[in-house]
């Protein structure tokens, strides 16, 4: 799964600015979250394949109905999604009409303005969810969906699908950003150990320097979204040094963007990203970070020129075809270590949320299906090449064929994990998709932490 942050760069400001929507009413029959039944006998009755989906019987016989789904997820990922819906059709009788778009964020806004909302949309940012909820067209999630989220997801995940105390959207897919990519074979050859603390990671970096190699390779260039990689570094550091509560205050601007806690976290990142002894292996000096494409950032590992690359689980798609991505392979990842024991085991990540614009029985049934452990495992089974994972605790990691997906699932399901969604995706777009990216790029190429953070603070709308 690629970062939705990348794709939204050019359209996020437009989406938020243009959604001063005139509160169009949706075509639903009310705002109740009680399950709506179509009547009739549940088609899944007595079908062993529908075991575990008994909730769907509440919606009745949905044969002859169709649910429209609108999303930014395109081929080849689309095929696996559509295959995972076949069980829903078997058990309910309803069909699913899937539509993907590479202009999803912009076109969803256009469709809402025209009162032409899809039945379901997969929303890739909590900030965008809040914006579309303000249109008055998103309907509250049905009770069975909420029950599933309570059972299979942590409270933090449910909170990202909740706006002003009302739960609208269940989590769908997810990605782990708190990873460091490395080469297991390189580590074994050199006798290097995976670090367990941030200090261990710095000690390892020094050991690699002593061996004659710059340890870290980094790339933050991403067209109009250049700088987003560096924002992820800061967000991960904030969770480790300041903790989840202060991180939330920072994201919500309850403390200034340039609060001393943020300065401390950015200086911690600077100890790696702006350390000329550590970066930028395979590309050049520190300044080369800003001109190195994020897609290329970790590739020097394959050439033996770099040992460490902090990037999300979705970076697995950037390794050349045929690369052995496994615990004993050419490349793999380990959890970005913590700086102390006080803030738990923070996990930074991203994902999508299922928002509905109608409460017809078939729409509510599909929302409920997507929130089950049954669907999560169906999706895993129907993604044989890997590249997808969910924070659903009912997901059996054994059904994930990719070792990095399995590691991601285990990371999400760790009882010590404290998950937080990507911070910039929750901030106003003028900051999260604007000044934050720009100032982090300026910081890499010369500005000090105080200057960069003050500039972002002054840009907050």
C-alpha positions in Angstrom: 0.0 0.0 0.0 1.6 3.3 -1.0 1.3 6.3 1.2 -1.9 8.2 0.6 0.0 11.2 1.8 2.0 11.3 -1.4 -1.0 11.3 -3.7 -3.0 13.9 -1.8 -0.2 16.5 -1.9 -1.6 18.4 -4.9 -5.3 18.1 -4.1 -5.6 18.3 -0.3 -5.8 22.0 -0.1 -8.4 22.1 -3.0 -10.5 19.4 -1.3 -10.7 21.2 2.0 -11.2 24.6 0.5 -13.9 23.5 -1.9 -15.9 21.6 0.7 -17.7 24.6 2.1 -20.6 22.4 1.1 -24.1 23.6 1.4 -25.1 20.7 3.8 -26.8 18.7 1.1 -29.1 16.0 2.6 -28.3 12.4 1.7 -31.0 10.1 0.4 -31.0 8.0 3.5 -34.1 7.3 5.6 -32.7 8.9 8.7 -29.6 9.0 10.9 -30.3 6.0 13.1 -27.5 3.5 13.5 -30.0 0.6 14.0 -29.6 -2.1 11.4 -32.0 -1.7 8.5 -33.5 -5.0 7.3 -34.6 -5.8 3.8 -36.7 -8.6 5.1 -36.6 -12.2 3.9 -34.4 -15.1 4.8 -30.7 -14.6 5.1 -29.0 -16.2 2.0 -26.1 -17.4 4.2 -28.4 -19.6 6.3 -26.8 -23.1 6.5 -23.9 -22.1 4.3 -20.6 -23.2 6.0 -18.7 -20.5 4.1 -20.7 -17.9 5.9 -19.8 -19.0 9.4 -18.8 -16.1 11.5 -20.9 -13.7 9.5 -24.2 -14.3 11.4 -24.5 -10.5 12.0 -25.4 -10.1 8.3 -28.6 -12.1 8.9 -30.0 -8.9 10.6 -30.1 -7.2 7.2 -32.3 -9.9 5.5 -32.2 -11.1 1.9 -30.3 -8.5 -0.2 -30.5 -10.3 -3.5 -30.9 -8.0 -6.4 -29.3 -5.0 -4.6 -25.9 -3.3 -5.4 -23.5 -1.3 -3.2 -21.3 1.3 -4.9 -17.7 1.7 -3.5 -15.5 4.6 -4.4 -11.8 4.6 -3.5 -8.3 5.7 -4.4 -7.1 2.0 -4.5 -6.3 1.0 -8.1 -4.9 -2.0 -9.8 -3.1 -4.2 -9.0 -4.5 -3.8 -5.4 -8.0 -3.4 -6.7 -8.3 -7.0 -7.9 -7.6 -8.4 -4.4 -10.3 -6.1 -2.9 -12.9 -7.2 -5.4 -12.1 -10.9 -4.8 -12.6 -10.4 -1.1 -16.2 -9.3 -1.7 -17.3 -12.5 -3.3 -18.1 -14.0 0.1 -20.3 -11.0 0.9 -22.3 -11.7 -2.2 -22.6 -15.3 -1.4 -23.9 -14.7 2.1 -26.2 -11.7 1.4 -27.1 -11.8 -2.3 -25.9 -8.2 -2.7 -23.4 -7.2 -5.5 -20.6 -4.7 -5.1 -19.8 -2.1 -7.8 -16.2 -1.0 -7.3 -14.8 2.3 -8.7 -11.2 3.4 -8.2 -9.8 6.8 -9.1 -6.4 8.4 -9.0 -8.2 11.7 -8.3 -10.2 10.4 -5.5 -9.8 13.2 -3.0 -10.8 15.9 -5.5 -13.6 13.9 -7.2 -15.2 12.9 -4.0 -15.6 16.5 -3.1 -17.1 17.2 -6.5 -19.5 14.4 -6.2 -20.7 15.5 -2.8 -21.2 19.0 -4.1 -23.4 17.6 -6.8 -25.3 15.4 -4.3 -24.0 12.4 -6.2 -22.3 10.6 -3.3 -21.3 6.9 -3.6 -22.8 4.4 -1.1 -19.3 3.8 0.4 -16.0 5.6 0.2 -12.6 4.5 1.6 -11.3 7.7 3.2 -7.5 7.7 3.6 -7.1 10.5 6.1 -9.0 11.3 9.4 -8.8 15.0 8.4 -10.6 14.3 5.1 -13.2 12.2 7.0 -13.9 15.2 9.2 -14.3 17.4 6.2 -16.8 15.2 4.4 -18.8 14.7 7.6 -19.2 18.4 7.7 -21.1 18.1 4.3 -23.9 16.5 6.2 -24.0 13.5 3.9 -22.0 10.9 5.8 -24.3 8.6 7.9 -23.5 7.1 11.3 -22.1 3.6 11.2 -24.7 0.9 12.0 -24.6 -0.8 15.4 -23.1 -4.1 14.2 -20.2 -2.3 12.6 -19.5 -0.4 15.8 -19.7 -3.6 17.8 -17.1 -5.2 15.5 -14.7 -2.2 15.8 -15.1 -2.4 19.6 -14.2 -6.1 19.5 -11.4 -6.2 16.8 -9.7 -2.7 17.0 -8.2 -0.6 19.7 -9.9 2.6 21.0 -7.4 4.7 19.1 -8.4 3.3 15.8 -12.1 3.9 16.6 -11.4 7.4 17.5 -10.0 8.2 14.0 -13.4 7.2 12.6 -15.3 9.3 15.1 -16.2 13.0 14.6 -17.7 15.1 17.4 -18.5 12.0 19.4 -20.3 10.1 16.6 -18.8 7.0 15.1 -18.9 7.0 11.3 -16.2 5.0 9.8 -14.6 1.6 10.6 -10.9 1.1 9.8 -10.0 -0.9 6.7 -6.4 -1.4 5.7 -3.3 -0.1 7.5 0.4 0.5 7.2 3.2 0.6 9.8 5.5 3.6 9.5 7.7 2.8 12.5 10.1 0.5 10.6 13.8 0.6 9.8 14.8 -1.4 6.7 18.1 -3.3 6.7 19.9 -6.2 5.1 19.8 -9.4 7.3 22.6 -10.9 5.2 24.7 -7.7 5.6 24.1 -7.7 9.4 25.1 -11.4 9.7 28.3 -10.9 7.7 29.3 -8.0 9.9 28.1 -9.3 13.2 25.8 -6.4 13.7 22.8 -6.8 16.0 19.3 -5.4 15.6 19.1 -2.5 18.2 16.6 -2.6 20.9 16.8 1.1 22.0 17.5 4.4 20.3 20.9 4.6 22.0 21.6 1.1 20.7 20.7 2.3 17.2 23.1 5.2 17.5 25.8 2.9 18.8 25.2 0.6 15.9 25.4 3.6 13.5 28.8 4.5 15.0 30.0 1.0 14.6 29.0 1.0 11.0 30.9 4.4 10.5 34.0 2.7 12.0 33.7 0.0 9.4 34.1 2.6 6.7 30.4 3.0 5.6 27.9 5.8 6.1 25.1 3.9 7.9 21.9 5.8 6.8 20.4 6.4 3.4 17.4 8.9 3.2 15.3 10.4 0.4 12.6 12.9 0.9 12.0 14.2 -2.7 8.4 13.4 -3.8 7.4 16.1 -6.3 4.9 18.6 -4.8 4.9 16.5 -1.7 8.6 16.7 -1.1 9.3 16.7 2.6 6.7 14.2 3.8 9.3 11.6 4.6 10.9 14.0 7.1 7.6 14.7 8.7 7.2 11.0 9.4 10.6 11.0 11.1 9.6 13.8 13.4 6.2 12.2 14.2 7.9 8.9 15.2 10.4 10.8 17.3 7.6 12.8 19.1 5.8 9.6 20.0 9.1 8.3 21.6 10.4 11.3 23.4 7.1 13.1 24.4 4.6 10.3 24.4 1.2 9.8 22.8 -0.7 12.4 24.9 1.7 15.2 24.0 1.7 14.0 20.4 -2.1 14.4 20.3 -1.9 17.9 21.8 0.7 18.8 19.1 -1.3 17.4 16.2 -4.4 19.2 17.5 -2.5 22.4 18.0 -3.3 22.4 21.7 0.4 23.2 22.2 2.4 25.3 19.8 4.1 23.6 16.8 7.4 24.9 18.1 6.8 23.7 21.7 10.1 22.7 23.4 9.0 19.1 23.3 8.8 19.3 19.5 12.2 21.0 19.3 13.7 18.2 21.4 12.2 15.5 19.0 13.4 17.3 15.9 16.9 17.6 17.3 16.8 13.9 18.0 16.0 13.3 14.4 18.7 15.8 13.4 21.2 13.6 15.2 20.8 11.2 12.4 19.4 13.0 9.3 21.8 16.0 9.7 24.8 14.1 10.8 27.4 14.2 8.0 29.0 11.0 9.3 25.7 9.1 9.1 24.1 10.3 5.8 23.5 10.1 2.9 25.0 6.7 1.9 25.0 6.0 -1.8 23.8 9.5 -2.8 26.1 12.2 -1.4 26.1 14.6 1.6 23.2 15.8 3.9 21.9 18.2 1.2 21.3 15.2 -1.2 18.5 14.0 1.1 16.3 16.7 -0.4 16.9 15.7 -4.0 16.8 11.9 -3.5 13.4 10.4 -4.5 11.8 8.6 -1.6 11.3 5.6 -3.9 15.1 5.4 -4.3 16.0 6.2 -0.7 16.6 2.7 0.5 18.0 1.1 -2.6 21.7 1.5 -1.7 21.2 -1.3 0.9 21.0 -3.7 -2.0 24.4 -2.5 -3.3 26.0 -2.7 0.1 26.4 1.0 0.3 24.0 1.6 3.1 22.8 -0.3 6.2 19.7 1.5 7.5 16.7 3.2 6.0 13.7 4.4 8.1 10.5 3.9 6.0 7.1 2.4 6.2 5.9 -1.1 5.5 4.6 0.0 2.1 8.3 0.6 1.0 8.3 -3.2 0.3 6.9 -2.3 -3.1 10.0 -0.3 -4.0 12.4 -3.2 -3.8 13.1 -4.6 -7.3 11.1 -7.6 -8.3 12.7 -10.8 -7.1 14.3 -9.3 -4.0 14.1 -11.6 -1.1 12.2 -9.6 1.5 12.3 -11.8 4.6 13.9 -12.2 8.0 16.8 -14.1 6.5 16.8 -12.4 3.2 18.4 -9.6 1.3 16.2 -6.9 3.0 13.8 -6.8 5.9 12.7 -4.3 8.6 12.9 -4.0 12.4 10.8 -1.8 14.7 12.2 1.7 15.2 13.5 1.5 18.7 12.2 3.6 21.6 14.1 6.3 23.6 12.8 5.3 27.0 10.4 2.9 28.8 7.9 5.6 29.8 6.0 6.0 26.6 5.2 2.4 25.8 5.8 0.9 22.4 4.5 3.6 20.0 3.5 2.7 16.5 3.1 5.4 13.8 0.9 4.4 10.9 -1.7 5.1 8.3 -4.8 3.5 6.8 -8.2 3.9 5.3 -11.7 4.3 6.8 -15.1 3.1 5.5 -17.6 5.9 5.3 -21.2 5.5 4.1 -23.4 8.0 2.5 -26.6 5.9 2.6 -28.1 3.6 5.2 -29.9 1.2 2.9 -29.7 -2.4 4.3 -27.2 -3.5 1.7 -24.9 -0.6 2.5 -25.0 -1.2 6.2 -24.4 -4.9 5.6 -21.3 -4.2 3.5 -20.0 -1.8 6.2 -20.5 -4.5 8.8 -18.8 -7.2 6.6 -15.7 -5.0 6.1 -15.4 -4.6 9.9 -15.3 -8.3 10.6 -12.4 -10.6 11.2 -13.8 -12.8 8.5 -13.3 -10.1 5.9 -9.8 -9.3 7.1 -8.8 -12.9 6.6 -10.6 -13.1 3.3 -8.7 -10.1 2.1 -5.4 -11.6 3.3 -6.0 -14.9 1.5 -7.0 -13.0 -1.7 -3.7 -11.0 -1.7 -1.2 -13.8 -2.4 1.5 -11.4 -3.4 1.3 -9.4 -0.2 1.2 -5.7 0.3 -1.8 -5.4 2.5 -2.4 -5.7 6.2 -5.0 -4.6 8.8 -5.0 -3.6 12.4 -7.9 -6.0 13.0 -6.9 -8.2 15.9 -8.9 -11.1 14.4 -6.5 -11.2 11.4 -4.5 -14.4 11.5 -1.0 -13.4 10.5 -0.5 -16.9 9.0 -3.0 -15.8 6.2 -0.5 -13.1 5.2 2.0 -14.4 2.6 4.5 -11.6 2.8 6.9 -11.7 5.8 6.8 -7.8 6.1 3.0 -7.9 6.2 3.2 -10.6 8.9 5.6 -8.4 10.9 3.2 -5.4 10.4 0.3 -7.4 11.7 2.3 -8.6 14.7 3.3 -5.0 15.4 -0.3 -3.8 15.4 -1.4 -6.7 17.6 1.4 -6.2 20.1 -0.5 -5.6 23.4 2.2 -3.0 24.3 1.6 -1.1 21.1 0.4 2.5 21.3 -0.9 3.4 17.9 -1.1 6.9 16.5 -2.2 8.0 13.0 0.2 10.0 10.8 0.2 13.5 12.3 0.3 15.6 9.1 -2.7 13.7 7.8 -4.7 15.0 10.7 -3.6 18.6 10.6 -5.1 21.4 8.5 -4.0 20.9 4.9 -2.2 24.3 4.8 0.1 22.8 7.4 0.0 19.0 7.0 0.3 19.2 3.2 2.0 22.5 3.0 4.2 24.3 5.5 5.2 21.2 7.4 6.6 19.5 4.2 8.3 22.7 3.0 9.9 23.6 6.3 11.2 20.1 7.0 12.9 20.3 3.6 14.4 23.6 4.5 15.5 22.2 7.8 17.3 19.3 6.1 19.1 21.7 3.8 20.2 24.2 6.5 17.6 25.7 8.8 17.8 24.9 12.6 15.0 23.2 14.4 13.7 26.4 16.1 13.5 28.3 12.8 11.7 25.5 10.9 9.2 24.9 13.7 8.5 28.6 14.3 7.8 29.0 10.6 5.3 26.2 10.7 3.7 27.6 13.9 3.2 30.9 12.2 1.5 29.2 9.2 -1.2 27.5 11.3 -4.6 28.8 10.0 
